[in-house]
Amino acid sequence: MAVTSGFFDAIEHDRLYNAEEVGAILEGVITDGILNAYGMHFEVTKGNALDVIVGSGRGRFKNTWIKNDDNLTLTAEANVDGVPRIDTVVIDVNKTDEVRANSILIVKGTNVRPTLIDEAAHKQYPLADITIDATGSSITTVLDRRDEIYSQNPSVLKPYWPIGSIFISVSADFNPTNAFGGVWERISGRFLIGCGGTSGLKVNDIGGSWEHSISVNNLPSHNHNSGTISASGATAEVRTVRSTDGQVVNSVMGWANSNMSHAGGNATNYLPADWNFPYGYQGKMVADGDSPPIAPSKSVTDEVYVTSETHYHAISGYTGNTGQGAAMTIKPPYLAVHMWKRVS
């Protein structure tokens, strides 16, 4: 172990510095990996047939650096094994005396991803796994692995959004493609909701509507009360009265609560045929022990009349149909934002 320092001017070549010492300036400031402030961060996408395209980017690895300033096309080997094959696109950092260079290349695998080189002077860093189909004619999937090798800077958050990320902004001019690369799909007219758990939803499920019409099954349990009927007023009465010189001497018949009655207890709903009224009626009363009316010595008047007080029947309450069946708008309090989902 020793104390080292630098950089100082050389006098007669007494101060010589190598690449390792120059690169060591950044040790402890950032870690090895892709730098997040340049280009497309080496994003890997499918090209034609067996081609993949590696986007622009910069990185620092083992005190060395690598830069790609434009799209780089790489071609995978054809697959002849008859089963899908997994290759890995890597940044290859080779500090051996024979090479002393960094490059981007495809490491061939089998039905599982290949094992990458991890040595002191030679190390490979994964950018993406690619799957070649069983016929060997095309690349079916690209699995992004850059998140494993991003450089960490404690003072700067990494502006990297993997495929499947959701980005939210209130700036209409901001486009995540320009800032982070990749292909982004706009999301509009939808709220976000967490899936899994008791929600019963799976990731990427789409549903719901802005309006909803209430059906019978949505109504709370309730009842419709029937109307009530009430009556008021006195019972009507029908009577026959015999008077002598204006004085009532005998009440022959009464009608109360819809039943005919008279003093002898003979109740029916009509005048008994066996009642005898000497004045204006024929026959003789012979039934149930009643005495026939006594012939008056003065002027006699027979009257039949009806008395009644006003009464009524009322019905209150009603049931019936109402409502127009218009759909309800379902929209909780909201803040409208711009949203994107990264799809590749």
C-alpha positions as CSV (number, residue, x, y, z in Angstrom):
1,M,0.0,0.0,0.0
2,A,1.3,3.5,-0.7
3,V,0.1,7.1,-0.9
4,T,-0.4,8.3,-4.5
5,S,-1.3,11.6,-6.0
6,G,-1.6,13.5,-9.2
7,F,-1.7,15.1,-11.7
8,F,1.4,17.3,-11.8
9,D,3.5,18.8,-14.6
10,A,6.4,16.6,-15.6
11,I,10.0,17.9,-15.5
12,E,12.2,15.9,-17.8
13,H,9.4,13.2,-17.9
14,D,9.5,12.6,-14.1
15,R,5.8,12.5,-13.9
16,L,4.2,9.8,-16.1
17,Y,0.5,8.7,-15.7
18,N,-1.2,5.8,-17.3
19,A,-4.9,5.3,-18.4
20,E,-5.7,3.5,-15.2
21,E,-4.6,6.5,-13.1
22,V,-6.5,8.9,-15.3
23,G,-9.7,6.9,-15.2
24,A,-9.4,6.6,-11.4
25,I,-10.4,10.2,-11.1
26,L,-14.0,9.2,-11.1
27,E,-13.7,6.4,-8.6
28,G,-16.0,7.1,-5.7
29,V,-17.9,9.7,-7.7
30,I,-19.8,7.3,-10.0
31,T,-19.8,3.6,-10.4
32,D,-19.1,1.5,-13.5
33,G,-22.0,1.4,-16.0
34,I,-24.1,3.2,-18.5
35,L,-24.1,7.0,-18.1
36,N,-27.6,8.4,-18.0
37,A,-27.1,11.7,-19.7
38,Y,-26.3,10.7,-23.3
39,G,-28.2,9.3,-26.2
40,M,-30.4,6.2,-26.1
41,H,-28.4,4.5,-23.3
42,F,-27.5,1.6,-25.6
43,E,-31.1,0.5,-26.0
44,V,-31.4,-2.8,-28.0
45,T,-34.3,-3.2,-30.4
46,K,-35.3,-5.8,-33.1
47,G,-34.3,-5.1,-36.7
48,N,-34.9,-7.2,-39.8
49,A,-34.6,-11.0,-39.5
50,L,-31.6,-11.8,-37.2
51,D,-30.6,-8.1,-36.8
52,V,-30.6,-6.1,-33.6
53,I,-30.1,-2.4,-33.4
54,V,-28.1,-0.9,-30.4
55,G,-28.9,2.8,-29.8
56,S,-26.5,5.5,-29.0
57,G,-24.9,5.8,-25.5
58,R,-21.9,6.3,-23.3
59,G,-20.5,4.2,-20.4
60,R,-17.7,3.9,-18.0
61,F,-16.3,0.5,-17.1
62,K,-13.1,-0.5,-15.2
63,N,-11.7,3.1,-15.5
64,T,-12.2,3.0,-19.3
65,W,-15.0,4.5,-21.3
66,I,-17.1,3.5,-24.4
67,K,-19.2,5.7,-26.7
68,N,-21.7,4.9,-29.4
69,D,-22.8,8.0,-31.3
70,D,-25.3,6.4,-33.7
71,N,-27.4,3.2,-34.2
72,L,-25.3,0.1,-34.4
73,T,-26.6,-3.0,-36.3
74,L,-25.5,-6.4,-35.1
75,T,-26.5,-9.8,-36.7
76,A,-27.0,-12.9,-34.6
77,E,-25.9,-16.3,-35.9
78,A,-28.6,-18.5,-37.6
79,N,-30.1,-21.1,-35.3
80,V,-29.6,-24.7,-36.5
81,D,-30.5,-26.6,-33.4
82,G,-34.2,-26.7,-34.0
83,V,-35.0,-25.2,-30.5
84,P,-35.1,-21.5,-29.5
85,R,-31.8,-20.1,-28.6
86,I,-30.9,-17.3,-26.2
87,D,-28.0,-14.9,-27.0
88,T,-26.9,-11.8,-25.0
89,V,-25.9,-8.4,-26.4
90,V,-23.1,-7.1,-24.3
91,I,-20.6,-4.3,-23.8
92,D,-17.2,-6.1,-23.9
93,V,-14.5,-4.4,-21.9
94,N,-11.1,-6.0,-22.7
95,K,-8.0,-4.5,-21.0
96,T,-5.7,-7.3,-22.0
97,D,-2.4,-6.3,-23.7
98,E,-3.6,-8.1,-26.9
99,V,-6.8,-6.1,-27.2
100,R,-7.0,-3.0,-25.1
101,A,-10.4,-1.9,-26.4
102,N,-14.1,-1.9,-25.6
103,S,-16.8,-3.1,-28.0
104,I,-20.5,-4.1,-28.4
105,L,-21.1,-7.7,-29.6
106,I,-23.5,-10.7,-29.3
107,V,-22.5,-13.6,-27.1
108,K,-24.0,-16.8,-28.4
109,G,-26.0,-19.0,-26.0
110,T,-28.1,-22.2,-26.0
111,N,-31.6,-22.8,-24.8
112,V,-30.5,-20.7,-21.7
113,R,-28.7,-17.4,-21.7
114,P,-24.9,-17.7,-22.0
115,T,-22.4,-17.2,-19.2
116,L,-20.6,-13.9,-19.6
117,I,-16.8,-13.3,-19.1
118,D,-16.0,-11.9,-15.7
119,E,-12.2,-11.5,-15.3
120,A,-10.0,-8.8,-13.9
121,A,-8.8,-7.6,-17.4
122,H,-11.8,-8.8,-19.4
123,K,-15.5,-8.4,-18.4
124,Q,-18.8,-8.4,-20.3
125,Y,-21.8,-6.3,-19.3
126,P,-25.3,-7.3,-20.5
127,L,-27.5,-5.0,-22.5
128,A,-30.2,-7.4,-23.5
129,D,-31.1,-11.1,-24.0
130,I,-32.4,-11.9,-27.5
131,T,-34.3,-15.1,-28.4
132,I,-33.8,-16.7,-31.8
133,D,-36.8,-18.8,-32.9
134,A,-36.4,-22.6,-33.5
135,T,-36.2,-22.1,-37.3
136,G,-33.3,-19.7,-36.9
137,S,-34.8,-17.1,-39.2
138,S,-35.9,-14.3,-36.8
139,I,-35.6,-12.8,-33.3
140,T,-38.8,-13.3,-31.4
141,T,-38.1,-11.4,-28.1
142,V,-35.7,-8.8,-26.7
143,L,-35.3,-8.8,-22.9
144,D,-33.8,-5.5,-21.7
145,R,-31.1,-6.0,-19.0
146,R,-29.6,-2.5,-18.9
147,D,-31.0,-1.9,-15.4
148,E,-28.3,-4.3,-14.2
149,I,-25.5,-2.0,-15.3
150,Y,-26.5,1.6,-14.9
151,S,-23.9,3.8,-13.4
152,Q,-25.0,5.1,-9.9
153,N,-24.6,8.7,-9.0
154,P,-25.9,9.6,-5.5
155,S,-26.5,13.2,-6.5
156,V,-28.5,12.5,-9.7
157,L,-31.5,10.2,-10.1
158,K,-31.3,7.8,-13.0
159,P,-33.7,8.9,-15.7
160,Y,-34.2,5.5,-17.1
161,W,-37.6,4.0,-17.6
162,P,-37.7,0.3,-18.5
163,I,-40.3,-1.3,-20.9
164,G,-43.7,-1.3,-19.1
165,S,-43.0,1.9,-17.2
166,I,-45.7,4.6,-16.8
167,F,-44.6,8.2,-17.1
168,I,-46.8,11.1,-15.9
169,S,-46.3,14.8,-16.7
170,V,-48.4,18.0,-16.7
171,S,-46.2,19.5,-19.5
172,A,-47.8,19.2,-22.9
173,D,-44.4,19.8,-24.6
174,F,-42.6,17.0,-22.9
175,N,-42.0,13.7,-24.8
176,P,-40.4,10.8,-22.9
177,T,-39.0,9.4,-26.2
178,N,-36.8,12.5,-26.6
179,A,-35.6,12.3,-22.9
180,F,-35.3,8.5,-22.3
181,G,-35.5,6.9,-25.7
182,G,-37.7,3.9,-26.6
183,V,-41.2,3.7,-27.9
184,W,-44.0,5.2,-25.8
185,E,-47.7,4.9,-26.1
186,R,-50.0,7.7,-25.0
187,I,-52.7,6.8,-22.4
188,S,-55.8,9.0,-22.5
189,G,-59.2,8.9,-20.9
190,R,-58.3,6.3,-18.2
191,F,-57.6,6.2,-14.5
192,L,-54.9,4.0,-13.1
193,I,-55.7,1.3,-10.6
194,G,-53.5,-1.2,-8.7
195,C,-53.9,-4.8,-9.8
196,G,-53.7,-8.1,-7.9
197,G,-54.8,-8.7,-4.3
198,T,-58.5,-8.5,-3.7
199,S,-59.1,-6.4,-6.8
200,G,-59.3,-9.5,-9.0
201,L,-57.5,-7.5,-11.7
202,K,-54.5,-8.7,-13.7
203,V,-51.8,-6.3,-15.1
204,N,-52.9,-4.6,-18.3
205,D,-56.6,-5.4,-17.7
206,I,-58.7,-2.7,-19.3
207,G,-62.3,-2.0,-18.3
208,G,-64.8,0.5,-16.9
209,S,-66.8,3.2,-18.6
210,W,-67.5,6.9,-18.1
211,E,-71.2,6.4,-17.8
212,H,-73.4,3.7,-16.1
213,S,-77.1,3.0,-16.3
214,I,-78.7,1.8,-13.0
215,S,-80.5,-1.5,-13.3
216,V,-83.1,-3.1,-10.9
217,N,-80.3,-5.1,-9.3
218,N,-78.4,-1.9,-8.4
219,L,-81.3,-0.4,-6.5
220,P,-81.3,-0.7,-2.7
221,S,-83.9,-2.9,-1.1
222,H,-87.1,-0.9,-0.5
223,N,-91.0,-1.2,-0.7
224,H,-93.9,0.7,-2.0
225,N,-96.6,1.3,0.7
226,S,-100.2,0.8,-0.4
227,G,-102.8,3.5,0.0
228,T,-105.1,3.8,3.0
229,I,-108.9,4.2,3.0
230,S,-110.7,6.2,5.8
231,A,-114.3,7.0,6.4
232,S,-116.0,9.7,8.5
233,G,-119.6,10.8,9.3
234,A,-122.7,9.5,11.2
235,T,-124.7,6.5,10.3
236,A,-127.8,7.2,8.3
237,E,-131.2,6.5,9.9
238,V,-134.6,5.8,8.3
239,R,-137.7,6.0,10.5
240,T,-141.5,5.9,10.2
241,V,-143.2,8.2,12.8
242,R,-147.0,8.4,13.7
243,S,-148.1,11.7,15.2
244,T,-151.4,12.9,16.6
245,D,-152.0,16.6,16.3
246,G,-148.3,17.0,15.8
247,Q,-147.3,14.9,18.8
248,V,-145.2,11.8,18.2
249,V,-147.1,8.9,19.8
250,N,-145.5,5.8,18.3
251,S,-142.2,5.1,16.5
252,V,-143.0,2.2,14.3
253,M,-139.6,1.3,12.8
254,G,-136.0,2.4,12.9
255,W,-133.0,1.7,10.6
256,A,-129.6,1.9,12.2
257,N,-126.2,0.5,11.0
258,S,-127.8,-1.0,7.9
259,N,-130.2,-3.2,10.0
260,M,-134.0,-2.8,10.2
261,S,-135.3,-2.8,13.7
262,H,-138.5,-2.0,15.8
263,A,-139.5,-2.1,19.4
264,G,-140.4,-5.8,19.2
265,G,-137.0,-6.8,18.1
266,N,-138.0,-7.9,14.6
267,A,-134.9,-6.9,12.5
268,T,-134.8,-7.1,8.7
269,N,-133.9,-4.9,5.8
270,Y,-137.4,-4.3,4.6
271,L,-140.8,-3.3,6.1
272,P,-142.5,-6.4,7.6
273,A,-145.5,-7.4,5.6
274,D,-147.5,-8.3,8.8
275,W,-147.3,-4.7,10.1
276,N,-150.8,-3.0,10.0
277,F,-151.2,0.7,9.6
278,P,-154.9,1.7,9.8
279,Y,-154.3,5.0,8.0
280,G,-153.3,4.4,4.4
281,Y,-152.3,0.7,4.8
282,Q,-154.3,-2.4,4.7
283,G,-153.9,-5.6,6.8
284,K,-153.4,-6.2,10.5
285,M,-150.2,-6.6,12.5
286,V,-150.2,-10.1,14.2
287,A,-146.5,-10.9,14.6
288,D,-144.1,-11.1,17.6
289,G,-146.4,-9.7,20.3
290,D,-146.5,-6.1,19.2
291,S,-149.8,-4.2,19.7
292,P,-151.2,-2.7,16.5
293,P,-151.1,1.1,16.4
294,I,-154.0,2.7,18.4
295,A,-156.5,4.6,16.3
296,P,-156.1,8.2,17.2
297,S,-159.0,10.4,18.4
298,K,-157.6,13.4,16.6
299,S,-156.0,14.0,13.3
300,V,-153.2,11.5,12.7
301,T,-150.3,11.8,10.3
302,D,-147.9,8.9,9.3
303,E,-144.4,10.0,8.1
304,V,-141.5,8.2,6.6
305,Y,-138.2,10.2,6.4
306,V,-134.5,9.7,6.2
307,T,-131.9,11.5,8.3
308,S,-128.2,11.5,7.6
309,E,-125.0,13.6,8.3
310,T,-122.5,14.3,5.6
311,H,-119.7,11.7,5.4
312,Y,-116.9,10.8,3.0
313,H,-114.5,8.0,2.0
314,A,-110.9,9.1,1.2
315,I,-107.9,7.3,-0.3
316,S,-104.4,8.6,0.3
317,G,-101.0,7.5,-1.0
318,Y,-100.2,6.1,-4.5
319,T,-97.6,4.0,-6.4
320,G,-96.6,4.5,-9.9
321,N,-93.7,4.8,-12.4
322,T,-91.2,7.7,-12.6
323,G,-87.7,8.4,-13.8
324,Q,-86.2,8.7,-17.3
325,G,-83.4,6.1,-17.2
326,A,-80.6,8.5,-18.1
327,A,-77.0,7.2,-17.5
328,M,-74.9,8.5,-14.6
329,T,-71.5,10.1,-15.2
330,I,-68.8,8.3,-13.1
331,K,-66.0,10.7,-12.5
332,P,-64.3,11.2,-9.1
333,P,-62.4,14.4,-8.4
334,Y,-59.4,14.4,-10.7
335,L,-56.3,16.1,-12.0
336,A,-55.9,15.7,-15.8
337,V,-52.3,14.8,-16.8
338,H,-50.3,13.5,-19.7
339,M,-49.5,9.8,-19.4
340,W,-47.4,7.4,-21.5
341,K,-46.6,3.7,-21.3
342,R,-43.3,2.5,-22.6
343,V,-43.9,-0.4,-25.0
344,S,-40.5,-1.1,-26.4
